[in-house]
Amino acid sequence: MFITSFPPRVCGIATYSQDLIKSLMNQFDHSFSIRVCALESGDCNYSYPDEVSHVLNTSVAAEYEKLAQMIHDQKQIKIIVVQHEFGFFKDQEQAFLKFLESLSKPVFIVFHTVLPHPDESLKIKIVRIAAACESVVVMTHTSAGILANDYQLPPEKISVIAHGTHLVPHLSKRHLKSKYGLRERKVLTTFGLLSSGKSIETTLEALPAIVNRFPNVLFLILGKTHPEVKKNQGEMYRESLQHMVEKYSLQNHVLFINDFLPLPILLEYLQLTDIYLFTTNDPNQAVSGTFVYAMSCACPIISTPIPHAREVLTKDTGIIFDFRNTQQLTDGVIRLLNDNPLRRSMSTNTLEKIVSTSWENSAVAHAMLFKKMTRAKISLHYKLPAINLDHLKKMTTQTGIIQFSKINQPDLSSGYTLDDNARAMIAFCMYFNLTGNKRVIYDIQKYLGFIKRCLQPNGTFLNYMDKDHGFTGQNEAVNLDDANGRAICALGYIGSLKDLLPGALISEAETMIERSLLRIGMVHSTRAMAFTIKGLFYYTIDKKSSPHRILLTTFADRLVQMYRHESNPAWRWFEGYLTYANSLLPEAMLYAWLVTGETVYKEVARSSFDFLLSQIFNENGIEVISNKNWLHRGEVAGHFGEQPIDVACTIMTLGQFYDAFKDEDYRVKMETAFNWFFGNNRLHQIIYNPCTGGCYDGLEETHVNLNQGAESAISYLMARLTMEKYKS
């Protein structure tokens, strides 16, 4: 039960609660349900959405008693979440305190404002509120420190969950400026419900000097007047700002948008913004939703020194200036407008700083706290998102799929690889096999065409191609065995779908694989052999006898020999180290057993796979081998540098082993591993980006790598398609 203001009431906390609840339900609707008790003051008569089941008139003492009784009587209510702002309960402070103290169920309170240096009266109130609650949540470490030091609240009772932010697609600034008729303008923006506390006059006083240097500057003031301000003062503050615009002759440089903008439009305005200005004059404002929205849109920010700004803004992400200091604001804006590289750098750094606070990550943090408060009676089940090909389609040109991205924008300068296009072809074939959607056949043809370009007259493949379709010197500098094996794997997989895909595609794939198999027998790379076994398994799956099965058993026997040479009771593996895509090796042995029935292949498959699982699964879930330093026998595993490809490979192998042996532990581990993408990982942060359909490139020591390259996005898609078969 959330006790909070809620839309259609126009209020920052109402919007905050709606966004949080939406994210919780998007991710955990199979774990718990949420109902809302909406806070009102006086006779409001709002028309609420379905999730609002109760209303509390905060100005009537008896209403608090009724609400407490209802919570007591409704057995399905297990946790109460209170969004606290002093203004909500100012008319009935004692009734609110008695309400909290009367509840017998665990209460989780979120303080949106934390005042430092309290007088004795305020300190007693906050201490009483906290004593009635099992958990206290604030949004900044500064606020947590104030509660611990100024109010003497026990630190173990305090949790910091940052204000949530929206994931955005990061559209082209030039495109958005054109869309809104601002193509030639340098845009400064502020937004939020207008009140004198915003101190927008500070910016208006700075603008004449800024405009003198940059005549194309436009200052956007987005937002309606705060309802409480309008009720008590009318539009006095807005009108005073308009008079200042006239006084300074800024009519061509200031635009008021007097509206409570729909979220998609608001986020587009913020994405086209060159500099975001946060000029509040309240030093005790602990946190601001407008501030973090701007950060989520990668805006360079100039802000007054509220605790939130001091905590998240550094010289790499923005500029802090003193309250009402017009000259400092002027200097900061001119400095950033003069320095395009600095603004771009701040934009990237801002996004990296704020992405951990996405609503999806906020939902994970809240859900984990719910689980803790119920002593694990809540079991968290992450919801499978819809399958989304948008990002991979965006990464694909007429040539093939581009290797890397900058954030979520394809980086054509990185060129193309056989590795990625082979993976993409498998993934899109899996998608076609699942859905029958013929529109992806065109994409499959493109990826197959790229593989064909890489095939050389001698039957080997090159891997690296630049944006101008030339093969790069990297093909001479690195070993290409694994890429060749991956190509055979992809060609074998497409060959297994001959009853579904057009005959011309199948014929072309078969021609290529026959040519490549003439040379692949000479490789000794562990993974190249494993990829080839997998490809041959699919390629010969419906062939009673095939000369290629000799190659399959040759490679399988080599892997068995490697296993026997390297393994011991404490290290049941093919090599003296674990590197990348490790699960491919036991999976290849499983395929060899399925084809031949040879018991030794099955024994090695299970023994090596179970050993691998013992190294990468623990009480926290899955932690795959770090790409920063491989795990060598006798060493301790690294705990960062985890990549989506390794998690995805593990999931796919678990699926094959579950199908073969019906061991429920494999299916459970599949779900655990897949939840890694949604926050069940060491940092409790999402790796899959539901806004773009892409997947972040890795889980580092303290942060997520925000780039969404081809390898990661394809790996996630293959894992997601695998899970579709096993969803309940």
Secondary structure, 3 states (H helix, E strand, C coil): CEEECCCCCCCHHHHHHHHHHHHHHHHHCCCCCCCEEEEECCCCCCCCCCCEEEEEECCCHHHHHHHHHHHHHCCCCCCEEEEECHHHHCCCHHHHHHHHHHCCCCEEEEECCCCCCCCHHHHHHHHHHHHCCCEEEECCHHHHHHHHHCCCCCHHHEEECCCCECCCCCCCHHHHHHHCCCCCCEEEEEECCECHHHCHHHHHHHHHHHHHHCCCEEEEEECCECHHHHHHHCCHHHHHHHHHHHHCCCCCCEEEECCCCCHHHHHHHHHCCCEEEECCCCCCCCCCHHHHHHHHCCCCEEECCCHHHHHHCCCCCEEECCCCCHHHHHHHHHHHHHCHHHHHHHHHHHHHHHHHHEHHHHHHHHHHHHHHHCCCCCCCCCCCCCCCCHHHHHHECCCCEEEEEECCEEEEEEEEEHHHHHHHHHHHHHHHHHHCCHHHHHHHHHHHHHHHHHECCCCCECCEECCCCCECCHHHHCCCHHHHHHHHHHHHHHHCCCCCCCHHHHHHHHHHHHHHHHHHCCCCCHHHHHHHHHHHHHHCCCCCCCCHHHHHHHHHHHHHHHHHHHCECCECCCCCEECCCCCHHHHHHHHHHHHHCCHHHHHHHHHHHHHHHHHHEECCEECCCCCCCCEECCCCCCCCCECHHHHHHHHHHHHHHHHHHCCHHHHHHHHHHHHHHHCCCCCCCCCEECCCCEECCEECCCCEECCCCHHHHHHHHHHHHHHHCCCC
